[in-house]
Structure formats: C-alpha cells, structure tokens
Amino acid sequence: MNIAGESLSGKLTIYIDGASSGNPGPAGIGLVFLDGSKIERNKFIGYKTNNQAEYEAFLFSLSEALKLNKRDVVIRTDSELLYRQIRGEYKVKDDKLKRLYKRAQSLIKRFEGFRIELVPREANRRADFLAKRAIKDKR
C-alpha cells in the first residue's frame, strides 16, 4: 500500500475517509491522492470505531505524504469531528482519540504547509467507497 514509488509532484491534496461496520466493528480507510495525477488506496484496519477510523485515515495520509517528500498538503474530510478537533475547535475527550490526536499533531508539524478542509459527503464519495470496500474485502 506504500505509494512512495509512484509519481506525484507539487502540492498534494488528499481526500480521506474512515468507516466502521458496527461502530465499533470491522473498519477500513480510503484515500484519494491528487496533484495532477490520481492515486487511490484503501486498507482494512481491524476493529475500530468510526472516529478512530477517521483518525487512522488522517494519520496514514500524512505519513504517505511525508514518504513522498511532500511538504505542502491539503487534507479533505467529511468528518466534522476530525476537522474541528484538528483545528482546535473541539476538545479531544476520548482516551484512544487523544493518542491518535497527539500523533497527528506531531506529523502536522513536519509540513511547511498544512490545511484541513471540511467537504460535503458528496464531494468525498470515492474515499468513502474505498473505505467501505476495504471492510468488505478484508472482513
């Protein structure tokens, strides 16, 4: 699932989504990387809540961007909770999410340019499909 060998250049935009069947339950992440070309990835991530899956998608997208030596990234999500927590608008109360949040903050500091955008679900359909497909294929 590593995309480090694939060709991407310039600013990187990544649509992300996490899904859980059962909440908690089997979970997957879906990502669409865009910067002139389009690369799609999905991954089964085990037994998680939906919010944990959203964070896992976020963390994976940042890690992959760093592997690609990208220093300017835009993350697009339809998760209002993730969006508002990363922006500091909502407190992170759940202990498991706190650990994921701390990892996210550490990764964000490694970018010269970072932006997270909240998009409507319709704009994030492909990442959603990929996340749900990961659950279906790996269950």
Sequence and secondary structure as in RCSB ss.txt:
>XXXX:A:sequence
MNIAGESLSGKLTIYIDGASSGNPGPAGIGLVFLDGSKIERNKFIGYKTNNQAEYEAFLFSLSEALKLNKRDVVI
RTDSELLYRQIRGEYKVKDDKLKRLYKRAQSLIKRFEGFRIELVPREANRRADFLAKRAIKDKR
>XXXX:A:secstr
   TTS   SSEEEEEEEEESSSSEEEEEEEEEESSSEEEEEEEEEEE HHHHHHHHHHHHHHHHHHTT  EEEE
EES HHHHHHHTTSS   SHHHHHHHHHHHHHHTT SEEEEEE  GGGGHHHHHHHHHHHHHH 
